[in-house]
Amino acid sequence: MIDKIAGSLDFYQQALGLRHQRQQVLATNIANADTPNYKARDFHFAEELARAAGPDGNGNRGLALSTTSARHIEGGLQSSGAQNLLYRVPDQPSLDGNTVDMDRERVAFADNSVRYQAALSMAKSRIQGLKSAMQSE
């Protein structure tokens, strides 16, 4: 029973974790806007969420342990956040080699913040629904 509840909330955990990690990456870009030769980083959220959810939807990325008995514990790799940090291609290259575009970073930061809050609201709603389903009248 508990594993089914945890499984239903795992997607929200993965999504919120990736949103948090993206917020950190964007904040690092903004903080290094004046650093010479700093290269702005980001990742594709949808691709990383699909990778984190895995083919079976539980965070396992397809690598499993082989078992010889039905009583063995199943194993798999849990995802630990975005692994494919990409470099941004600048619209206008700067003389000092910095690729941070503050307008783009601010928009991405605000957009990610709104999407984080939306995911948090959906997770809260899901938890409230599960709580009301478990309570007796």
C-alpha positions in Angstrom: 0.0 0.0 0.0 2.7 2.5 1.0 4.8 1.6 -2.1 1.8 2.5 -4.3 1.4 5.8 -2.6 5.1 6.5 -2.8 5.1 5.5 -6.5 2.2 7.9 -7.2 4.2 10.8 -5.7 7.5 9.8 -7.2 6.9 11.8 -10.4 6.3 15.0 -8.4 9.4 14.3 -6.4 11.5 14.0 -9.6 9.9 17.1 -11.2 10.4 19.3 -8.2 14.0 18.1 -7.8 14.8 18.9 -11.4 13.1 22.3 -11.1 15.2 23.0 -8.0 18.4 22.0 -9.8 17.5 24.1 -12.9 16.9 27.1 -10.6 20.4 26.6 -9.1 21.9 26.4 -12.6 20.1 29.6 -13.7 21.1 31.4 -10.5 24.7 30.4 -11.1 24.5 31.9 -14.6 23.1 35.1 -13.3 25.7 35.3 -10.5 28.5 34.9 -13.1 27.2 37.4 -15.6 30.3 39.6 -15.2 32.9 36.7 -15.0 35.2 36.7 -18.0 35.1 33.5 -20.1 32.1 32.1 -18.1 29.9 29.8 -20.2 26.2 29.8 -19.4 24.7 26.4 -18.7 21.2 24.9 -18.8 19.5 21.6 -19.5 16.4 20.5 -21.3 13.9 19.9 -18.5 11.5 17.6 -20.4 14.4 15.3 -21.6 15.8 15.1 -18.1 12.4 14.4 -16.5 11.8 11.6 -19.0 15.3 10.2 -18.3 14.7 10.5 -14.5 11.3 8.8 -14.7 12.9 6.0 -16.7 11.3 3.5 -18.9 9.3 1.9 -16.1 8.3 5.2 -14.5 10.1 4.6 -11.2 13.4 6.3 -11.8 15.1 3.1 -13.0 17.1 3.8 -16.1 16.9 0.3 -17.5 20.0 -1.1 -15.7 18.8 -3.9 -13.5 20.4 -6.7 -11.4 19.8 -10.2 -12.5 18.3 -12.4 -9.8 18.2 -16.1 -9.5 15.4 -16.3 -6.9 12.1 -14.6 -6.6 13.0 -13.7 -3.0 16.0 -11.6 -4.1 15.7 -7.8 -3.8 15.3 -6.1 -7.1 17.9 -3.4 -7.9 18.2 -0.5 -10.2 19.8 2.9 -10.5 17.9 5.8 -9.2 18.4 9.1 -11.1 20.1 11.9 -9.2 19.2 14.9 -11.2 20.2 16.4 -14.5 23.3 14.9 -16.0 23.3 16.6 -19.3 24.2 20.2 -18.6 24.5 22.0 -21.9 26.3 25.2 -22.8 24.2 28.0 -24.2 25.0 29.5 -27.6 25.1 33.3 -27.2 23.0 35.5 -29.5 25.7 38.2 -29.3 29.2 37.1 -28.3 31.0 39.4 -25.8 34.6 40.5 -26.0 35.4 38.8 -22.6 34.1 35.4 -23.7 31.1 35.4 -21.3 28.0 33.8 -22.8 25.4 34.9 -20.2 22.5 36.9 -21.6 20.9 38.5 -18.6 17.5 39.0 -20.3 17.3 35.3 -21.3 18.5 34.2 -17.8 15.9 36.4 -16.0 13.1 35.1 -18.2 14.2 31.5 -17.7 14.6 32.1 -13.9 11.1 33.6 -13.6 9.5 30.9 -15.8 11.2 28.1 -13.9 10.0 29.7 -10.6 6.4 29.8 -11.8 6.6 26.2 -13.0 8.1 25.1 -9.7 5.2 26.7 -7.8 2.7 25.0 -10.2 4.3 21.6 -9.7 4.3 22.1 -6.0 0.6 23.0 -6.1 -0.2 19.9 -8.1 1.7 17.7 -5.7 -0.1 19.3 -2.7 -3.4 18.7 -4.5 -2.5 15.1 -5.1 -1.6 14.6 -1.4 -4.8 16.2 -0.3 -6.7 13.9 -2.6 -4.9 10.8 -1.2 -5.5 12.0 2.4 -9.3 12.5 1.8 -9.5 9.1 0.2 -7.9 7.5 3.2 -10.1 9.2 5.8 -13.3 7.6 6.9 -16.5 9.5 6.9 
